[in-house]
């Protein structure tokens, strides 16, 4: 576990509020000195006065003087504690906000591949635990480590000045106690890390089952999922009980050490009192200090467990934060000049796994405003071609130019702002339909949203909802049917002012009637735009300017629909073997490579 890396990430946010951070410790430290060190000394004075007085009247003035000092001290340390409370709220709340924001930005900057390889539920849980771990660690450092340090230092100084023999006994015991405690903690942290990892697996398994609830219901998979979930919870139970059991042994040893000190101190104090070296008040002061120290050190042991457990939980997130995004913008990107949409793939090589190329020396020219259809069996490279164009994946060799500009030389956001994309399986935000449609263009007017919905044949079903365009679509758009989600996604694409349009099987979820309704809207949308359409239904690309037939990353045929049918080649065979408008699936080696890459 890299303690330094965790502190580095936290300190990057803490230092933004270092003034509050510093004065929090000053306020609390001063308050502890007044309440736990100075105040008991006043009570020692009262006991000594009362014990040595021949008559109450002889010490009355001194007693009231001490009482006044106690009152002032109480007011002072209570005020300082409240100041510390205010400062720590300001410091912690702001720092937690900064941590959330920083983690969000860092994770969102990762490529699409990163999110394909990690459970979304696990990522969310780890990010929440990362912020919660900071809060717990901050509380432990402030209320346990700092309070204990001030308490021990103050007690040792007072005892050294008043009863040196007891102070050295006390110091030796503290060193032994802390040393043994750290030995336990070093071993226990391994158990805590294992417990944290098991907890993450429980969260991930739970999230995976909920995300795939439709599959669970359809395939009667409840017992299977229950069995899988019980496996991870059983593992979590085993690791948790092991960690907690070891903690109980630690408590036993710490309690024994405290008993030893208490007996030793009482024995020494009796001997010192017999010799007249200490007063009755001093005996009481030592006892007060000792039990106060016991409380702090007992809490310190538990706090160390919480601290290292929080470190273990934070480590999970730090491991992710240490992963650099596999697709990065260059340090000094060029200004994006894309405006027409002329696309050129030049000698492109791409591979999912080293040594297994999907595209080798691939070349493709798409002119401005040209309408291209991509056809091929599953695994032929259609979707990979789109991923490279969007820079969801970077080419190994060669380059992709748009309007003569290398897309690797500009910011990813600038590139994607020039491409309107309707994915095969649209996923919507858990927001209103209006927000989802307008997501591609935040400046769009209400009338334009409605017009786009009408063109996408979505206005009809939206108007049927009680709340219309304000209807919340549910997580991932679960409240809408597949066709409805597809049409919302199409409406969203219509509002994006981009010269390039990509329709990745964009009508695959629509029935034939709905598809025919939106063909005219697509034709209007495509005007003036370079368009790439990937479709299972060949009927959607019959009117394309050019159809590209791919097979294992190679262009095997290209031409218009009529030209390709007349050639009686691969395209004609695909057309012939359609059933209900869909291509027969044919899994190739590329599918296997893609699956391996996603799992790796």
C-alpha positions in Angstrom: 0.0 0.0 0.0 1.4 3.4 -1.0 0.7 5.7 1.9 2.6 8.5 0.1 0.5 8.3 -3.0 -2.7 8.5 -1.0 -1.5 11.5 1.0 -0.3 13.2 -2.2 -3.8 13.0 -3.7 -5.4 14.3 -0.6 -2.9 17.0 0.0 -3.4 18.3 -3.5 -7.0 19.3 -2.3 -6.2 20.0 1.3 -3.7 22.8 0.5 -6.4 24.8 -1.2 -7.8 25.3 2.3 -4.5 25.2 4.3 -5.3 28.3 6.4 -8.5 26.6 7.8 -6.5 23.4 8.1 -3.7 25.1 10.1 -5.9 27.1 12.5 -8.1 24.0 13.1 -5.2 22.3 14.7 -4.2 25.5 16.6 -7.7 26.0 18.0 -8.2 22.3 19.0 -4.6 22.0 20.4 -5.0 25.0 22.6 -8.4 23.8 23.8 -7.0 20.4 24.7 -4.1 22.0 26.7 -6.6 24.2 28.7 -9.2 21.4 29.3 -7.0 18.4 29.8 -3.7 19.8 31.2 -4.3 23.1 32.8 -7.7 22.6 34.3 -6.8 19.5 36.3 -3.8 21.4 37.8 -6.3 23.9 39.3 -8.2 21.0 40.9 -5.0 19.7 42.3 -4.5 23.1 44.0 -8.0 23.0 45.5 -7.3 19.5 47.0 -3.9 20.6 48.4 -5.5 23.7 50.0 -8.3 21.8 51.5 -6.1 18.9 52.8 -3.6 21.3 54.4 -6.0 23.9 55.8 -6.5 24.1 59.6 -9.8 25.9 59.0 -11.9 26.7 55.9 -11.6 30.4 56.5 -7.9 30.3 56.0 -8.1 29.1 52.4 -11.4 30.7 51.3 -9.8 33.5 49.3 -7.4 31.2 47.6 -10.2 28.8 46.7 -12.3 31.5 45.1 -9.3 32.6 43.2 -8.8 29.1 41.8 -12.5 28.9 41.0 -12.3 32.1 39.0 -9.3 30.7 37.0 -11.3 27.5 36.4 -14.3 29.5 35.1 -12.1 31.5 32.7 -10.4 28.3 31.5 -13.7 26.6 30.9 -15.1 29.5 28.9 -11.8 29.7 26.9 -11.5 26.1 25.9 -15.3 25.8 25.1 -14.9 28.8 22.8 -11.8 27.3 21.2 -13.5 23.9 20.7 -16.4 25.7 18.9 -14.0 27.7 16.8 -12.3 24.4 15.9 -15.6 22.9 15.0 -16.4 25.7 12.7 -13.0 25.6 11.0 -13.0 21.8 10.5 -16.5 21.9 8.9 -15.3 24.6 6.5 -12.1 22.7 5.8 -13.5 19.2 5.4 -16.6 20.1 3.5 -14.7 22.1 0.9 -12.0 19.4 0.6 -14.5 16.6 0.1 -16.2 18.7 -2.6 -12.8 19.2 -4.3 -12.1 15.4 -4.0 -15.4 14.5 -5.6 -14.8 17.0 -8.5 -11.2 15.9 -9.1 -12.1 12.2 -9.1 -15.0 12.8 -11.5 -12.8 14.7 -13.9 -10.0 12.2 -13.8 -12.3 9.2 -14.4 -14.3 10.9 -17.1 -11.0 11.7 -19.0 -10.4 8.0 -19.4 -11.3 6.3 -22.7 -14.4 4.4 -23.5 -12.3 1.2 -23.2 -11.6 2.0 -19.5 -15.3 2.0 -18.7 -15.9 -1.2 -20.6 -13.4 -2.9 -18.4 -14.7 -1.7 -15.0 -18.1 -2.1 -13.3 -19.8 1.3 -13.2 -21.2 0.4 -9.8 -17.8 -0.4 -8.5 -16.3 2.8 -9.8 -19.0 4.9 -8.1 -18.6 2.9 -4.8 -14.8 3.4 -4.9 -15.1 7.1 -5.6 -17.6 7.5 -2.7 -15.4 5.5 -0.4 -12.4 7.6 -1.4 -14.1 10.8 -0.2 -15.5 9.1 2.9 -12.0 7.7 3.7 -10.6 11.3 3.7 -13.3 12.4 6.1 -12.5 9.5 8.5 -8.8 9.9 8.2 -9.1 13.7 8.8 -11.2 13.0 11.9 -8.7 10.5 13.2 -5.7 12.8 12.6 -7.5 15.7 14.3 -9.5 14.1 17.1 -7.3 11.2 17.9 -3.7 11.7 16.8 -3.5 15.4 17.4 -5.5 15.3 20.7 -3.4 12.3 21.9 -0.1 14.0 21.0 -1.0 17.2 22.8 -2.3 15.2 25.8 0.8 13.0 26.1 3.2 15.9 25.6 1.5 18.1 28.2 1.1 15.3 30.8 4.8 14.3 30.4 5.9 18.0 30.9 3.8 18.5 34.0 4.8 15.1 35.6 8.5 15.8 34.8 8.3 19.0 36.7 6.2 17.7 39.6 7.1 14.0 39.9 10.1 13.0 37.6 10.0 9.3 38.7 6.4 8.9 37.5 7.1 10.9 34.3 9.8 8.4 33.2 7.7 5.4 34.1 4.9 7.0 32.1 7.2 7.7 29.2 8.6 4.1 29.1 5.1 2.7 29.2 3.8 4.9 26.4 6.7 3.9 24.1 6.0 0.2 24.8 2.2 0.6 24.3 2.5 2.5 21.0 5.2 0.1 19.7 3.0 -3.0 20.4 -0.1 -1.2 19.0 1.8 -0.5 15.7 2.9 -4.1 15.5 -0.8 -5.2 15.7 -1.9 -2.5 13.2 0.7 -3.5 10.6 -0.7 -7.0 10.6 -4.3 -6.0 10.8 -4.1 -3.6 7.9 -3.7 -6.7 5.6 -7.0 -8.1 6.9 -8.6 -4.7 6.4 -7.4 -4.4 2.8 -8.8 -7.9 2.1 -12.1 -6.9 3.7 -12.3 -3.7 1.6 -11.5 -5.6 -1.6 -14.3 -8.2 -0.7 -16.7 -5.3 0.0 -16.0 -3.9 -3.5 -16.8 -7.2 -5.1 -20.1 -7.3 -3.2 -21.0 -3.9 -4.5 -19.9 -4.7 -8.1 -21.9 -8.0 -8.1 -25.0 -6.2 -6.7 -24.7 -3.5 -9.3 -24.2 -6.0 -12.1 -27.3 -7.9 -11.2 -29.4 -4.8 -10.9 -28.1 -3.5 -14.2 -29.0 -6.8 -15.9 -32.3 -7.3 -14.1 -34.1 -7.8 -17.4 -31.8 -10.7 -18.2 -32.3 -12.1 -14.7 -36.0 -12.1 -15.1 -36.2 -13.4 -18.7 -33.8 -16.3 -18.1 -35.1 -17.1 -14.7 -31.6 -16.4 -13.3 -32.6 -15.4 -9.8 -31.2 -18.6 -8.1 -28.0 -18.3 -10.2 -27.5 -14.7 -9.2 -28.4 -15.4 -5.6 -25.8 -18.1 -5.5 -23.2 -15.9 -7.1 -24.0 -13.1 -4.7 -23.9 -15.4 -1.7 -20.4 -16.5 -2.8 -19.1 -12.9 -2.6 -20.9 -12.1 0.6 -19.6 -15.3 2.2 -16.1 -14.3 1.2 -16.7 -10.9 2.7 -18.0 -12.4 5.9 -14.9 -14.6 6.3 -12.5 -11.7 5.7 -14.5 -9.4 8.0 -14.7 -11.8 10.9 -11.0 -12.5 10.6 -10.2 -8.7 10.7 -12.6 -8.2 13.6 -11.3 -11.2 15.5 -7.7 -10.0 15.3 -8.9 -6.6 16.5 -10.3 -8.3 19.6 -6.9 -9.8 20.4 -5.4 -6.3 20.1 -7.9 -5.0 22.6 -7.0 -7.7 25.0 -3.3 -6.9 24.9 -3.9 -3.2 25.2 -6.2 -3.6 28.2 -3.5 -5.8 29.9 -0.9 -3.1 29.4 -3.1 -0.4 30.9 -3.7 -2.6 33.9 0.1 -3.0 34.4 0.6 0.8 34.3 -2.2 1.5 36.7 -0.7 -1.0 39.3 2.8 0.3 38.8 1.8 4.0 39.1 -0.2 3.3 42.3 2.7 1.5 43.9 5.2 4.3 43.0 2.8 7.0 44.3 2.3 5.3 47.6 6.0 5.1 48.2 6.5 8.7 47.2 3.7 9.9 49.5 5.2 7.9 52.4 8.5 9.7 51.7 6.6 13.1 51.6 7.7 13.6 48.0 4.1 14.2 46.6 0.9 15.7 48.0 -2.6 14.3 48.0 -3.5 16.7 45.2 -0.6 15.3 43.1 -1.9 11.8 43.6 -5.3 12.9 42.3 -3.7 14.8 39.4 -1.7 11.7 38.4 -4.8 9.5 38.5 -6.8 12.1 36.4 -4.0 12.3 33.9 -3.6 8.5 33.8 -7.2 7.8 33.1 -7.3 10.6 30.5 -4.3 9.1 28.8 -5.9 5.6 28.9 -9.0 7.0 27.2 -6.9 8.7 24.5 -4.6 5.7 23.9 -7.5 3.2 23.8 -9.2 5.4 21.3 -5.9 5.8 19.5 -5.7 2.0 19.0 -9.2 1.9 17.5 -8.5 5.1 15.5 -5.4 3.5 14.0 -7.5 0.6 12.8 -10.0 3.1 11.2 -7.1 5.1 9.8 -5.5 2.1 8.1 -8.8 0.7 7.0 -9.6 4.1 5.4 -6.1 3.9 3.7 -7.0 0.5 2.3 -10.2 1.8 0.9 -8.5 4.9 -0.5 -5.9 2.7 -2.1 -8.5 1.2 -4.4 -9.3 4.6 -5.9 -5.6 5.7 -6.0 -4.8 2.6 -8.0 -7.4 3.8 -10.6 -6.3 7.4 -10.4 -2.7 6.3 -11.1 -3.8 4.7 -14.4 -3.1 7.2 -17.1 -5.8 7.5 -19.8 -4.8 5.4 -22.8 -6.0 8.2 -25.2 -4.6 11.6 -24.4 -4.5 15.0 -26.1 -1.1 16.2 -27.1 0.5 18.9 -25.0 0.0 21.7 -27.6 -3.0 20.7 -29.7 -3.7 22.4 -32.9 -6.8 24.6 -33.3 -9.6 22.6 -34.8 -10.3 23.7 -38.4 -12.8 20.9 -39.3 -15.8 22.5 -41.1 -16.5 20.4 -44.2 -16.2 16.8 -43.2 -13.7 15.4 -45.8 -12.4 12.2 -44.2 -9.3 10.3 -45.2 -7.9 7.1 -43.6 -4.2 6.9 -44.6 -2.3 3.6 -44.2 -4.0 2.9 -40.9 -2.9 0.0 -38.7 -5.0 -0.9 -35.7 -5.0 -3.9 -33.2 -6.8 -4.7 -30.1 -4.1 -7.1 -28.9 -0.4 -6.7 -29.8 0.3 -8.8 -32.9 -3.3 -9.3 -33.9 -4.2 -6.5 -36.3 -7.8 -5.6 -37.2 -6.8 -3.1 -39.8 -3.5 -3.3 -41.7 -2.5 -0.6 -44.2 -6.1 0.5 -44.4 -7.0 3.3 -46.8 -10.4 5.0 -47.3 -11.4 8.4 -48.7 -14.8 9.9 -47.9 -15.5 13.2 -49.7 -17.3 16.2 -48.2 -21.0 15.6 -48.1 -20.7 12.0 -49.3 -23.1 9.4 -47.9 -21.3 6.1 -47.1 -22.8 2.8 -46.0 -20.7 0.3 -44.1 -21.6 -3.4 -44.5 -20.1 -6.6 -43.2 -20.6 -9.5 -41.0 -20.1 -9.1 -37.2 -16.4 -8.5 -36.5 -15.6 -7.1 -39.9 -14.4 -3.8 -38.5 -17.4 -1.5 -39.0 -17.8 -0.3 -35.4 -14.0 -0.3 -34.9 -13.7 2.1 -37.9 -16.2 4.5 -36.1 -14.3 4.1 -32.8 -11.1 5.2 -34.6 -12.8 8.2 -36.2 -14.2 9.3 -32.8 -10.8 8.6 -31.1 -12.4 6.1 -28.8 -9.4 4.1 -29.9 -6.1 5.3 -31.4 -4.5 3.9 -34.5 -1.2 2.2 -34.1 0.3 3.5 -37.3 -1.0 5.7 -40.1 -3.3 8.7 -39.6 -6.9 9.8 -40.0 -7.4 13.2 -41.5 -10.5 15.3 -41.5 -10.3 18.4 -43.8 -6.6 17.7 -44.0 -6.1 17.9 -40.2 -4.8 14.9 -38.3 -7.3 14.1 -35.6 -4.6 13.0 -33.3 -3.3 16.6 -33.3 -6.4 18.3 -31.9 -8.4 18.0 -28.7 -10.7 15.0 -28.4 -13.6 17.3 -27.4 -13.0 19.5 -30.4 -13.0 16.5 -32.7 -16.2 15.1 -31.3 -17.9 18.4 -31.4 -17.7 18.1 -35.2 -19.3 14.6 -35.3 -22.9 13.8 -34.6 -23.3 10.2 -33.5 -26.2 7.9 -33.0 -25.0 4.7 -31.3 -26.4 1.2 -31.8 -27.7 1.1 -28.3 -28.5 4.6 -27.1 -28.2 5.2 -23.3 -30.0 8.1 -21.9 -29.4 10.2 -18.8 -31.8 9.8 -15.9 -33.2 13.2 -16.7 -36.1 14.7 -18.6 -36.7 13.9 -22.3 -36.1 17.6 -23.0 -32.7 17.5 -21.3 -31.7 14.4 -23.2 -32.7 15.8 -26.6 -31.0 19.1 -25.9 -27.8 17.5 -24.6 -26.1 17.9 -28.0 -26.7 21.6 -28.1 -27.3 23.5 -24.8 -28.2 26.7 -26.7 -31.1 25.2 -28.6 -34.6 26.7 -28.3 -37.7 24.9 -27.2 -39.2 25.1 -30.7 -36.1 23.4 -32.1 -36.3 20.6 -29.6 -39.9 19.9 -30.5 -39.2 20.2 -34.3 -36.3 17.7 -34.0 -38.6 15.3 -32.0 -41.2 15.5 -34.7 -38.6 14.8 -37.5 -37.4 11.8 -35.5 -41.0 10.6 -35.0 -40.7 11.0 -31.2 -43.1 13.9 -30.6 -46.1 11.6 -30.8 -45.1 9.2 -28.0 -43.6 12.1 -25.9 -46.9 14.0 -26.1 -48.7 10.9 -24.7 -46.8 11.1 -21.5 -48.4 13.0 -18.6 -45.4 15.3 -18.2 -44.6 15.5 -21.9 -41.0 16.6 -22.5 -40.4 16.9 -18.7 -40.9 13.1 -18.3 -37.9 11.5 -16.5 -36.7 8.5 -18.6 -35.2 6.5 -15.7 -31.7 5.1 -15.3 -30.2 4.5 -18.8 -33.6 5.4 -20.2 -35.2 2.2 -18.9 -38.7 3.8 -18.9 -38.7 4.0 -22.7 -38.8 1.2 -25.2 -35.8 0.4 -27.4 -37.4 2.2 -30.4 -38.4 5.2 -28.2 -34.8 5.6 -26.9 -33.5 5.3 -30.5 -35.8 8.1 -31.7 -34.8 10.4 -28.8 -31.2 9.7 -29.7 -31.9 10.6 -33.3 -33.6 13.8 -32.3 -30.6 14.6 -30.2 -28.3 14.1 -33.1 -30.4 16.3 -35.3 -29.7 19.3 -33.0 -25.9 19.0 -33.1 -24.4 21.5 -35.6 -21.7 19.0 -36.9 -20.5 18.5 -40.5 -20.1 14.7 -40.0 -23.0 12.3 -39.1 -22.5 8.7 -37.9 -25.5 6.4 -37.7 -24.4 3.2 -36.1 -27.3 0.8 -37.0 -29.5 3.8 -36.0 -32.8 2.2 -37.1 -32.1 -1.3 -35.9 -34.5 -0.9 -33.0 -37.4 0.6 -35.0 -40.3 -1.2 -36.5 -40.7 -0.9 -40.3 -43.5 1.7 -40.0 -41.5 4.0 -37.7 -38.4 3.4 -39.9 -40.3 4.6 -43.0 -41.5 7.7 -41.2 -38.0 8.9 -40.3 -36.3 8.1 -43.6 -37.3 11.6 -44.9 -36.0 13.1 -41.7 -32.7 11.3 -42.2 -32.5 12.6 -45.8 -33.0 16.2 -44.5 -30.5 15.6 -41.7 -27.9 14.3 -44.1 -28.0 17.3 -46.4 -24.7 19.0 -46.5 -23.1 16.5 -44.1 -20.6 13.7 -44.6 -22.5 10.6 -43.4 -21.5 7.2 -42.4 -24.2 4.6 -41.8 -23.7 1.2 -40.3 -26.8 -1.0 -40.6 -28.0 -4.6 -40.2 -30.9 -3.6 -42.4 -29.5 -3.1 -45.9 -32.7 -1.2 -46.8 -31.4 1.7 -44.8 -28.3 2.2 -47.1 -29.7 1.4 -50.5 -29.7 5.1 -51.4 -26.1 5.8 -50.2 -23.7 7.4 -52.6 -21.3 4.5 -51.9 -21.4 1.3 -50.0 -18.2 -0.1 -48.4 -18.2 -3.9 -47.8 -15.7 -4.8 -45.0 -14.4 -8.3 -44.1 -11.8 -8.7 -41.4 -10.7 -5.1 -41.6 -10.3 -5.0 -45.4 -12.5 -3.4 -48.1 -13.6 -6.3 -50.3 -16.2 -4.4 -52.3 -17.4 -0.8 -52.8 -20.0 0.8 -55.1 -23.6 1.7 -55.2 -26.4 -0.7 -54.1 -27.2 -1.5 -57.8 -23.5 -1.9 -58.8 -22.8 -4.3 -56.0 -25.8 -6.4 -56.7 -24.8 -6.6 -60.4 -21.3 -7.9 -59.3 -22.9 -10.8 -57.5 -20.2 -10.8 -54.9 -20.2 -10.5 -51.1 -22.8 -7.8 -50.9 -25.1 -9.6 -53.2 -24.7 -12.7 -51.0 -25.5 -10.7 -47.9 -28.6 -9.2 -49.6 -29.7 -12.7 -50.7 -29.3 -14.1 -47.2 -31.3 -11.5 -45.4 -34.2 -12.7 -43.3 -36.7 -10.0 -42.2 -34.2 -7.3 -43.2 -31.4 -8.4 -40.9 -27.9 -9.7 -41.8 -27.0 -13.2 -40.7 -24.4 -13.0 -37.9 -21.0 -14.5 -38.6 -18.6 -14.5 -35.7 -14.9 -14.1 -36.7 -11.6 -14.1 -35.0 -11.8 -10.3 -34.5 -14.8 -10.8 -32.2 -12.7 -13.1 -30.1 -9.9 -10.6 -30.0 -12.3 -7.8 -29.1 -13.8 -9.8 -26.3 -10.3 -10.7 -25.0 -9.3 -7.1 -25.0 -12.5 -6.0 -23.1 -11.8 -8.6 -20.5 -8.1 -7.7 -20.1 
